[in-house]
Amino acid sequence: MSPAEALPGASSPSVRSPGGGQTLAEKILARACGNPSVVPGQIVVGQVDLAMAHEQGAQAILPFHQMGAERVWDPERVVIAIDHWVPASTEGAATLHQMLRHFAKEQHLPHFYDIGRHGICHQILAENGWVVPGDLAVGTDSHTNMLGAMGAFAVGIGPTEYAAVLATGKIWLKVPPTLRLTADGRLGKGVYAKDLVLRLLGEVKVTGATYKAVEFDGGTIQGLSMPERFTLCNMTTEMGAKAGMVAPDERTFHYLEGIAKHSMHPVVPDRDARYEREVHVNVDDLEPQVACPYSPDNVRPLAEVAREHVRIDQAFLGSCTNARMEDLREAAAIFRGEKVAPGVRFIVSPASTRIYQECLKEGLVGVFTDGGAVFTNSSCSACFGGNMGLLSPTEVCASSSNRNFPGRMGAKEAQIYLMSPAAVALSAIRGEVADPREVL
């Protein structure tokens, strides 16, 4: 009996007609459910390769036991990382942390990243090789999409779904259609992967990829570093996507060399794969972009907004989107020897403890703090307004994060402008939204 037949409700295998190739998402899901091929709309039951949880995973503990489960299906395939409230900033957060610690101990889960050896959950998975090409990975956070940069199908799920995964190692999924985003050309000075994904968001919109897989391709993508690919896949969540992914290549394998936690099963899309929609951009003339309040798809050229002299009260360099070493180095290169503008708060939060330690070694912590910035421990920090950096109703923030919906960083009236780390650093210096090309 195949995995697709193991549970009621899974549809039988469906094979494409000759000449009908498979997308990257379809190939990964076909492998996960044991079928030769799958088609969009088909319901499959896939074997999960990696299951991640952060604080929201605590909400899966009760349904896990209510299902009658006694033990996690495979403790080696479960990773828990405390990242949103670090250290706990409320009694509720402390309770969630306590629940996760108790569950990890009860279930003998060896891969528990507690406070002190932690980081943002997606970064923890990336830098420790927990997700590899061909994997079906799930996590209790919507930005689990980020791990698709490994050539995996990585998807965010709710706590009840997560409880079922913990108990069985399997998940029901509807095979999504695929949206192919192709970029060619070379990014110019002061233009980054964040600008590219904002540009694409401006076209696709926040609902344009709802329950679709987003597949990035083209010469520009092939030339991007893994951290840059993480940024792209991370923000497919803001397109409404079920998953975002980049086909694995030599850069992927080099990144995972020596850290991959389990065997790879890489696949690439067929040349005759069928896509629901294709979008192509040439980045040769791409300018820095900014997402203005109150939506990630309200995208305009950064230089245009900078000419309007939009004053800011806070600058935030952090989040799972843009708080890796590349991002911090780019920002530090602009901020070195400068000062935070009067009346502006500049919060810098690295994506993991490992990145924090690298910043110490390279002297970047001093670069930021000497200029008046606050360099925090690794956590989600100000990204979601749950731990620090809350905004009042009249305040404006320049942020390297992924969302600027009303209430994302505190008051629903507060305004958030999304931009690259370099643009955030210069905005902190100028006290207003600024274009990094002015100083590069």
N, C-alpha and C positions, 0 to 999 in steps of 0.2 A: 504493500500500500504506500503510495507516495504521500509526502507531507500535505499536498493539496487535497487529498482525499481523507486525511486523518481526522478532520473535524467537520461536522455538518455545516453547510452553508458555503463551503469552498467550491467554486465552479471547476468543472473539469478542464483539463489542458486544452488550450486552443492554439492551433498552429497557423501561422501566416501562409498565404499562398506563395508559390515560388516567386522569388524576386523581392519579397517583402522583408527587408532587413530589420534589425532590432536596434533600438536606442540604447544608450548606456544604462539607463534606469531599468529598461525591460530585461536586459541581459542579467543584471544583478538580481532582480526579483525572480527571474526564471531559475537561476541557480539556487536561490534561497528556498524556493518551494519545490524544487526537484522536477520541474517541467522543462521540456526542450525549448519552449518559447512561451511568451505571454503576450496579451494584447491589451491596449488601454480599456479600462472599464471592467476587466476581469477581476474577480475576487480570488485572492490567493492567501495561503497560510504559509508564512515564511519562517525559517529557522533563523533566530537572531544570533549574530556573532558577538555583539557587545551591547550591554544595557547600562546606561549611565543615569545617575540621579543626583540632584542637588537638594536643597531644602524641601522642595515640593514633593520629593520622593517620600517624605515622612507621611504624606497623605495616602500613600499606597500600602502602608503597613497594615492598617485595619482591614481593607478589602482582601489583602493577601491572606490573612488568617481566616477571614469569613469564607473564602473559597475552599477552605479546608486544607490549604497548603501548610506543610510543616517545614520544608526546606527549600531554599533557592535552588533552581534547576542546575546551576553551575556557578559556584562562587568565584571561579577564576574569570568569568565573563561579566562580572558585575563591578562597576566602579562608582563610588559615591564621593562627591566632592562638596564640601560646605563652601559656598562662595558669595551668597547674596548679602547676608548680614554677618560681617566678619570684622571684629568680634561681634557677638550678639548685641544688638542695639535696643531690643525690646524683650519683654518677658515672653512674648509669643515666639520670637526667633530663638530664644534660649531653649524653649520647650521643644521646638523642631529639632534643634541640634542634639538635644538629649535623646530624643526618640531615635534619631539616626545612629547615634553612638551605641545605644542599647541594641538596635536591630543588627548592626554590623557585628557586635559581639555575639549576640544570640545565634546568628547565621554563620559565624566564622568567616566573615568576608575579609579577605586579606588586603583588598585594594580600597581602603578608606582614607581619603585625603582630608584630615581634620585641620583645624586652625594650627598654623605653624609649619605645615608642609603642604600648603594648599595653593590654590589659584582659581581662576574662573574655570568652571567645569570643562568647557570646550577646549580651552588652552591646555588644561591638564591632559586631556585625551590626545591632543595633537602632539605635544612635546614629549610624551611618553610612549608613543607608538601604539596606543590602544585600538585605533581604527586603521585598517589597511585596505588596499585596493580590493574591490569586490565584496566588501563587507555589507551586511545589512545591520545597521546600528540604530539604536533608539535612545532617546534621552528625555528627561522630564522638563526640558526647556525648549522653547520654540526656535532658538538659534542653533539647535543641534545640526541644522543644515550646513553649518560651517565645515563639518568634517567631510562633507562631500568633495572637498578639494583633494582628498586622498584617492578619488576615484571610487568612492563608496556611496551607498544609498543611506543617508543619515537623516533621521526624521524625529521631530519632537512629538511626544505623545502625552496624554493626560495620566493622572495617578492611577485610575482604575485599569487602564490599558497596561500601565507599567506593572501593576500587581499581577496581572495575568502573565506578562512576560517573565516576571520573577518566578512564577509558579511552573510555567510550561516551557519557557525558552522559545515560544512561538508567538506570532502576531498576525492578525488578520489585516490585510491591506487591499485596497483597490488599486490596480495598476494605473498610474496616472499617465495622461498624454504628456508629451515632452515639447517644451518651448526651447528652441535653439537660439542662443545669443552668440553671434560671431563678431569678433573684433580684430581688425587688422591695422597695421601701422605701428608707429613708435610714439610712446608717451613723451611729451616735451618736458622741459625743465619746469619744476613746480607743479607737475600734473602727476597724479598717483592713481593707484587702483581704486581708491575711494571715489575719485572724480569720475572714473569710468563707470562704476556701479551706480553712482548717482545719476549720471547721464542716461543709463539704461532704465533706471527707475522712472525717470521723467517721461520715458516713452512707454514703458510697459504698464506703469501705474501700480498702485497698491493692491488692486484686485486682478491685474492682468494675467497673473500666473496662478490663480487660485486652484488648489489641488492639481497642480501640474509639476512635473520635474523640469528644472531649468538646467540646460546643458551648455556650458561655455566652451567656445572653440575659436580657432583662428590664430594667426601668427602672434598677435599681441598677447593672448593668453599663454601661449607656449613659452613666451619670453618672460613671464612673470615669475617671481619667487614664490615659494610656498606660502609665506605670510601674506603676500598680495592676493594669492588665490583664496586664502582663508577669508579675506575681506570681501571678495566677490560673493562667495558662496554664503557667507554669513548674512548678507543683506538680501538674499533671495527670499528670506522670511518676510521682508517688507513688501515683496511682490505678491505675497499670498501663497508662495510655492510650498509644495509638499517636501521637495528636496531640491538642493542646488548641487551641481557637481562638475568636476573637470576630469576628463579621462586621464588615467595615470600614464606617466612617461618617465624618462630617465631622471628628471628632476624629482619626481615623487619618490622613486626608488632610492635615490641618493639621500633624500631627507629621512627616510625610514631606515636607512642602513644602520644596523646595530641597535635599534630601539624597537623594532616591530615586535609586538607581544605574541603574535600568532601568525600562522601561515597566510600568505597572500594568495588571492585567486583573481588576478587582474583581468579585466575585460575592457574592450574598447567598442564604441558604436560601429555598426556596419556602415559602409559607404552608402548603401541604399536604404538606410533607416528612414522611417516615416516620422515627420515632425508635424505637430498641429500648427505651429507658427514659427517662422524664422525672422530674426531681426539682425541686421548687419550694420555695424558702425565702423568708420575709419577714424582712428584716433590721432592722426598726424596733426590735425588742427584743433584737437580737443583742448578747451580751456578748463581751468579749475572750476568746479561746480559747488553749489551750496543748496541744501534743501531748506527752504524757509518754512516758518510756522504756517500751518499746523499739521504738516504731512510730509513723509519722506519723498513723496513724488512731486512736491511743489518745488521743483528744481529750476534754478536760474544760474547764469554765469556768475561766478564769484566776483569778478571785476565789476560787474554791473551793480551788484548789491553793495560792494565796497564804496562805490561812488556816492551812495546814499548816506554814508557815515552813520551806520547803525551802531549805536553805543551798546556795550555789553557790561554786565555786572559780574559775570562769572565765565571762566573758560575751563573746560573739562577735557583732559587728555586721558582716555581710558576706555574700558569696555572690551568685550570679546571681539569687537570689530577692528579696533585700532589701538592696541596697547602692547604690541610686541616690540622686540628690540629695534627692528627697523623703524618703527613708528617713533619710538622715543629718541632714537639717534637723529632722525630727521628734524624733530621738534627741537632737540637740544642744540643742533647746529645753528638754528635761527635764534634760540633764546640765550646762547652763551654770551655772557658779558652784559646782558640786558636786564631790565627790571620790569616787574608787573606794573601796569598802568595804575595810577592812584584810583582807588574806589573799585578795583577789580580783584576778584578772588580767582586764583589759578590752582586747580586741583589736578594732580598727576597721579594716576593709579595704575601700576603695572599689571599685566594680565596673569602673572604667576609669581610665586616666591623665587623661582629660578631666574626670572627676568629681573626681579628686584635685586637679587644678588649680583647679576651681571651689571646692572646700573651702578651698584656700589663699586665694583671693580674698575669700571670705566670712568668713574667720577661724575656720572650723569646726575646722581642725586644732588651733589653739590652744585652743579650747573643750575638746576631748577630752584633749589632752596636758597642759594645765594641771591637769586633774582626775586625772591619773595613768593615763590610757589609753595604749595603744600604738597609734599611727596608722601603718599599714604602707603599702607600695606596693600597687598594684592587682594582685590575683591571686586564685585560689580560696582561698588562705590556709588558715584552720583548718577550712574546710567539710568537707574529706575527710581531714584529718589527714596529708597528705602533705608539707606544706611548713613548717608552724608550728602552734603551739597544740595539741600532742598532750596528751591527758588520761591520767592514771594510772588504775589500776583503781578507786580509791576516789573519784575526782573527779566533780563535777557541773558541767554547763555550761548556761547560758541562751543560746540561739542564734537568730539570725534566718534560719538556713539552712533547707534543705528535708528533711533526713533525720536520723533519730536511731536508726538500726539499730545493733545491737551492733558495736563496732569502727569506727564511722564517723569518730570523731575520735581514734583511738588505741586504748587498751585496750578489749576487748570488754565489760568489766564497767562501764566509765564510763557515766554517765547524762547524756543530752542532752534538754533541754526546748526545744521549738520554739515561738517566739512572735514578736510584732511587734517592729520596731526600738525603738519607744517602750518596750515592756515590757522589752526587753533593757537599755536604758539605765537604767531605774529599778531593775532587778534588780542591775545593777552597783553602783549607789549604796547600795542596801539590804543587799547581800550575800546576798539570798535572792530567790526568785521573787516578783515584785511586779506589781500591777495598775496601769497608768498612769493610770487614772481617778482614782486617789487624789491626783494632783498636777495634773491638767489642769482 
